[in-house]
Amino acid sequence: MTLYDVAFRYGKQPGPEELRAIDALREVYGIRQVRFNEKESILRVEFDASRMKEETVAALLRRAGVDLTERLALA
């Protein structure tokens, strides 16, 4: 298992439907944790990089209705 964190800034605040879809992402094999920083509009996802790629994580988030605006570099 190769754990990896990726962070995205999002535009529009997720509503109840989007939050339910994001919560369901935790059931996707390979997604370990999803965290929001509402104050800074940042969504951070910990996932198993041996199971999926960063682009796949972004696609899952978009499909859940998240308005991703940019990928953030983690220090």
C-alpha positions as CSV (number, residue, x, y, z in Angstrom):
1,M,0.0,0.0,0.0
2,T,1.3,3.4,-1.0
3,L,-0.5,6.2,0.7
4,Y,-0.7,9.5,-1.0
5,D,-2.4,12.8,-0.2
6,V,-3.8,15.2,-2.8
7,A,-5.4,18.6,-2.1
8,F,-7.8,20.6,-4.3
9,R,-9.3,24.0,-4.0
10,Y,-13.0,24.1,-4.8
11,G,-15.2,26.9,-5.9
12,K,-18.9,26.5,-5.0
13,Q,-19.6,25.2,-1.5
14,P,-20.9,21.6,-1.7
15,G,-24.5,21.1,-0.9
16,P,-26.3,18.2,0.9
17,E,-26.4,16.0,-2.3
18,E,-22.7,16.6,-3.0
19,L,-21.7,15.9,0.6
20,R,-23.6,12.6,0.5
21,A,-21.8,11.6,-2.7
22,I,-18.5,12.6,-1.2
23,D,-19.2,10.5,1.9
24,A,-20.0,7.6,-0.4
25,L,-16.5,8.0,-1.9
26,R,-15.1,6.5,1.3
27,E,-16.5,3.2,0.2
28,V,-14.4,3.3,-3.0
29,Y,-11.6,0.8,-2.6
30,G,-8.4,2.8,-2.3
31,I,-9.9,6.0,-0.9
32,R,-8.8,6.2,2.8
33,Q,-9.9,9.6,4.0
34,V,-11.6,12.8,2.7
35,R,-11.2,16.0,4.7
36,F,-12.7,19.5,4.1
37,N,-11.3,22.8,5.2
38,E,-14.3,25.0,4.6
39,K,-12.6,28.2,5.7
40,E,-10.0,27.9,2.9
41,S,-12.2,25.9,0.4
42,I,-9.7,23.0,0.4
43,L,-10.6,19.3,0.0
44,R,-7.9,16.8,0.8
45,V,-8.0,13.1,0.0
46,E,-5.8,10.4,1.2
47,F,-5.7,7.4,-1.1
48,D,-3.8,4.3,-2.0
49,A,-1.6,5.2,-5.0
50,S,-1.0,1.6,-5.8
51,R,-4.8,1.2,-6.5
52,M,-5.6,4.5,-8.3
53,K,-4.1,7.7,-9.7
54,E,-4.6,11.3,-8.7
55,E,-6.5,11.9,-11.9
56,T,-9.0,9.2,-10.9
57,V,-9.5,10.8,-7.5
58,A,-10.2,14.1,-9.2
59,A,-12.7,12.5,-11.6
60,L,-14.5,10.8,-8.7
61,L,-14.8,14.1,-6.9
62,R,-16.1,15.9,-10.1
63,R,-18.6,13.1,-10.6
64,A,-19.8,13.6,-7.0
65,G,-20.5,17.2,-7.9
66,V,-17.5,19.0,-6.4
67,D,-16.5,22.2,-8.2
68,L,-12.7,21.6,-8.3
69,T,-10.8,24.7,-9.4
70,E,-7.2,23.8,-8.9
71,R,-4.8,21.1,-7.5
72,L,-2.7,22.4,-4.7
73,A,0.9,21.5,-4.1
74,L,1.4,19.9,-0.6
75,A,4.5,21.0,1.3
